[in-house]
Amino acid sequence: MAGIADKMASNQKQIAISEFFEKNKHFLGFDTLQRSIITAVKEGVDNALDACEEARILPDIRVKINKIDSKKDIIELITEDNGPGIPQKSIEKVFGQLLFGSRFHAIRQSRGQQGIGITGVVMYSQLTTGKPTHILSKVASDATAVSVNIGLDTRKNKAIKSDQDRIIWENDDHTFKEHGVRVTSRMKAKYQRGRQSVFQYLRMTSIVNPHADIIFTDPDGEVHHWPRVTERLPGKVDAIKPHPHGIELGQLQRMCKESKDSRMTVFLRSNFSGVSMRAAKELCEASELAVTAKPKSLKPDQIRALLESFQGERMINNKAIKLLSPPTNCLSPIEEMLIKKGLSKTIDSKFIATMTRAPNVSHGNPFQVEVGLIFGEGMAADKPVEILRFANRVPLMYQQGGCLLTKAVESVDWRQYGLDQPGGRGVPKGPAAVLVHLASTNVQFTSEAKEALSDNEIVFEETRKAMLEMGRGLRKHLEKKKKMAKTREKFELINDILPAIAAKSASILNRPVPALAGSITKIMSAVICEEETVWNTETKLTDVEIILFNYTSRARSYSLLVNWPEKEGAEITANERGGRKEAMGIWAWKIETLDPGEQARVTYSLSGLEKGDWNETEVFFRGNQDVIGATKLDEKMLEEIRRQEEILGDSEIPAGEEEMNGFEPGVVEGQPGQTTLFGGEQ
Amino acid sequence: MAGIADKMASNQKQIAISEFFEKNKHFLGFDTLQRSIITAVKEGVDNALDACEEARILPDIRVKINKIDSKKDIIELITEDNGPGIPQKSIEKVFGQLLFGSRFHAIRQSRGQQGIGITGVVMYSQLTTGKPTHILSKVASDATAVSVNIGLDTRKNKAIKSDQDRIIWENDDHTFKEHGVRVTSRMKAKYQRGRQSVFQYLRMTSIVNPHADIIFTDPDGEVHHWPRVTERLPGKVDAIKPHPHGIELGQLQRMCKESKDSRMTVFLRSNFSGVSMRAAKELCEASELAVTAKPKSLKPDQIRALLESFQGERMINNKAIKLLSPPTNCLSPIEEMLIKKGLSKTIDSKFIATMTRAPNVSHGNPFQVEVGLIFGEGMAADKPVEILRFANRVPLMYQQGGCLLTKAVESVDWRQYGLDQPGGRGVPKGPAAVLVHLASTNVQFTSEAKEALSDNEIVFEETRKAMLEMGRGLRKHLEKKKKMAKTREKFELINDILPAIAAKSASILNRPVPALAGSITKIMSAVICEEETVWNTETKLTDVEIILFNYTSRARSYSLLVNWPEKEGAEITANERGGRKEAMGIWAWKIETLDPGEQARVTYSLSGLEKGDWNETEVFFRGNQDVIGATKLDEKMLEEIRRQEEILGDSEIPAGEEEMNGFEPGVVEGQPGQTTLFGGEQ
């Protein structure tokens, strides 16, 4: 017995992080040969897209896979971009050292996060084929490119550099490459086709990164090209400071300890987002701290008090201290129009609804959820709906079952919205596909492989709400279609049968055929709106026509309003009735007097769009009598839209409130779903 | 443009492993407050069990959770064991330094693997409450215990030690603690009840660790005790060397480079398992290497050649070099009896089947799959079956959907085996629960939280096969029950009606009642076996009675055989008929002549068992006429059992074969399911 504790202790050793990940390469996504190749492509492409976005360059991504030894499953992977390039001195750290990166300490949305991914590829290649990875990198300011082989000393987590040289980098067309990186690795991997494939990964990537031009040459030499569909780069995302709501005590202790600030107010304002001068002073007051106190000298109890003020537990006059929301310019959502485009590109189907929730905050990290749903006849009705998951514009291809996004989809009772779902839980069945995207400054994955999101109540609720709103949009759409179909049927019946009866009766009675307009109107007793949105192949415009029929016995007066993609850059032309802008994306016309039996017509065209961008216009009305085929305008919704325009993320929220109920109050929480405003049909 | 590459590069920094895991604490299982507490308990208990097993101590585990601040969700967790203790100088590294441990470099089955777990708890506690973790540790050779507070400098991955002292450690009953560790942490966490709870985690742990005595005091002060049910520690697991089949090229390169061996044969024999002297020489020959070559001086091509010989691509006389299987004494399966016991303890139900596959090898790592199934009336028939997952005797509570074990369950068409399963895929529905355990020297989890197994074809196939065999056992059981019921019904009918008809006819005809035995026999025309296994509460023995009825018109002769838990230490007593041992766990009797209409009876008792250990005896026979209620003996199966006894994991397998078809040939692959031999019924 004696000595066993010492003996056991003597076997304990420090493990290098590179040894750790070499043994646990499955944490990084290198478990099966099929998955390893997707992981390797993903790490290369993610880095390329991140670098291009940061340098504000429209990305040209080239991926090529060569068979080297089919029997032994050895392939060569080449990834090339036109990003800013990596300076010579940084190459060995970027590719040959784990946990080295620029995005770990910055709070902003990016694909890469940890400084693990591409070094993992170098490590995996070396482990399975013994070969280093070849890097070719050129920065614009150098005349030549660096060519170098990088391996990994896993015992020390250091790069092994060899064959370094400077060379002229020529493109295939013999022009000189201005800047960019090419990475060539040999590894054990198996190329396959199907739902979990490099092809599918790149296709999905192109959907959510329409600014990228991607060319993929597969092992059979077949070339796949996803051209750039927009010249607009995603919005520049700025790194932000942590928000007080997301700080843990241990973190605050460290921040204080490491602070060189001379006084609390400076410390609070320069290290946190959302803290105004007034708020900084109030936080000090609530925490019983002098504004001149030195952060470095705070006692544990004082730090705890400060955290309590952050969290709204310490108040002034019974009120939590108001903090600004974290800025959301650190986020880059895909945006509705692109989701729609992407979805309709992937799956050719009938109905598309999308829903972008306003940004929210979880543990101080801003995030935003976007969802899309496609529903139609082309798809199998008896299979589970396909779930397309994305995080920070990166497709997630594995671990679907363990992902928070899937769980959110499963938590909705889809039977209410027209999809089959035995037991009211689980992935619904039906001719549909669901897209869900999380944009966040801190995407919490379940592992380094970044394939599934770990549990988080606030993100879950936000995703679930997005699904519910989208579901309501789908139901509304289906109900409206049903109602319109019924009305039309009735109308056609009356219009066919009444005149026939009248003619027959008149002929039998030998009387003249009576005027029926009044009677028809009386029987219909409805105002009907018909809308048509079509792509005009000649003019390259989207033509919209709205007709309002008054089938009632009284004269009517309405305001007609429509939604249109103003934010996406469309313009209204050939709008003969004029009208006026009511709010961002909402146009209105006055229909002064519409006599019984009469109709009014509104026509206009939308320029600046492409085919498929805008397939259905939603019509709203102001007025007393209901209009079949249009929606009574919800004035609150309109106000909300106007308010949002003014706000732009500058609203004040009381401290602690987010922590207490899991949501920002007011502005964020109260925002309406936009599905009904922007639902579309192809 | 110029300079952007430099600017971007200048933002890049090295990230400390502790910073990495602090930011990604969800990788370690600290995502939600509910899960964090389970993770913390798990890490403490896993360490305690590992330490006790290694030191060959029967573990006494005490877990206590105290509420500190319910409003802020602050709890205190105390975990105490009677393990060997941790020497003073090791404490700070074990608790305050990530990636420090003894089990990372050793190939053998253990719960802990990485040297992350318990330090993660210290880190999480510090982050959420700012408090260090208190350690009390005593080793047997010291008179006093060390008391010390441990925190973590996350920037440096170093422990922060404070308040170190040596004290007398008294137990509650004022005796002195001989050896052990007590860990006390304060953290933000939420205690909850239900399927994913500390209570459930400990309950499941006690099922698969019956040698542990576990007492849990919950936050309400309620005490739960799972007493030790066996004094037998799990088999001692030895660390093994890597097997040549599991080596990657990069790894072999490093092993050669770091080798100090003077010649290849020494290198091969001392660094790998499964390499005999003959094999070492043949490997050199096939690789065109001198046996005297110095491993350190091998050229890349020579190392590659050696790997090819390992993998059977280089041969001698067209034959791959034969290597021994890796030893399997590095594994510690739960074993059938304990699985049965555990399952019947958890869920009170009718039928239990278990299946332990023989050890197999994946990428050089020995592993073994065990499964159990419980089926019966007590459970809900319209819900998905509960899946109880375990890896190296640790219950897995999260990430069920993303786990290889779940996928293996889902891949089986359970409709064939009497369970409902819409579409023939997915988790089946029905009144059942499935237990599945993987014992392995290298369990590949999807993340550091160790909650789900990542994809691996070989392990998947092995698990699937285990399920299929178990399923067949279930079906066979159900079919046998049905057949017996029918036969019994027929028999009762004949026995009731024939005599009644005979009596009636005789009375009408005024004749004597005829002897009917012959007729009954003729109509039944069957040999029937009835078996009863019951626990005798008086003698504390398990009594078995087998009756063989000959309802045919000819005399019969049989050998009757039964299975019995010989391996588990039972003994046969009161066996009047004598008989003989046929193989391990199989006893046989000769029934010389059984005349028409006669019956033979075999009775015996089993000692050394507890109530519930053995509830059904399977009866086999040798002979020509079929026996209803018994199974015709499959002689091959018997041979297999005998062969296994002799082998004990010492068989030779050809090099490379495992890599080529994913399975070891012969011994392992050809092994029959044991479900039919050891299926049981309560």
Interface residues (C-beta under 8 A of the other chain):
Chain A: M1 A2 G3 I4 A5 D6 M8 A9 N11 Q12 K13 Q14 I15 A16 I17 E19 F20 K23 N24 H26 F27 D31 T32 R35 A51 E54 A55 P84 G85 I86 P87 K89 S90 K93 V94 Q97 L99 F100 G101 S102 F104 H105 A106 Q114 G115 Q126 L127 T128 T129 G130 V139 A140 S141 T154 R155 H179 K188 E248 L249 G250 Q251 Q253 R254 P300 I303 R304 Q399 Q400 G401 G402 C403 T406 P422 N442 Q444 F445 T446 S447 E448 A449 A452 S454 D455 N456 E457
Chain B: M1 A2 G3 I4 A5 D6 M8 A9 N11 Q12 K13 Q14 I15 A16 I17 E19 F20 K23 N24 H26 F27 D31 T32 R35 A51 E54 A55 P84 G85 I86 P87 K89 S90 K93 V94 Q97 L99 F100 G101 S102 F104 H105 A106 Q114 G115 Q126 L127 T128 T129 G130 V139 A140 S141 T154 R155 H179 K188 E248 L249 G250 Q251 Q253 R254 P300 I303 R304 Q399 Q400 G401 G402 C403 T406 P422 N442 Q444 F445 T446 S447 E448 A449 A452 S454 D455 N456 E457
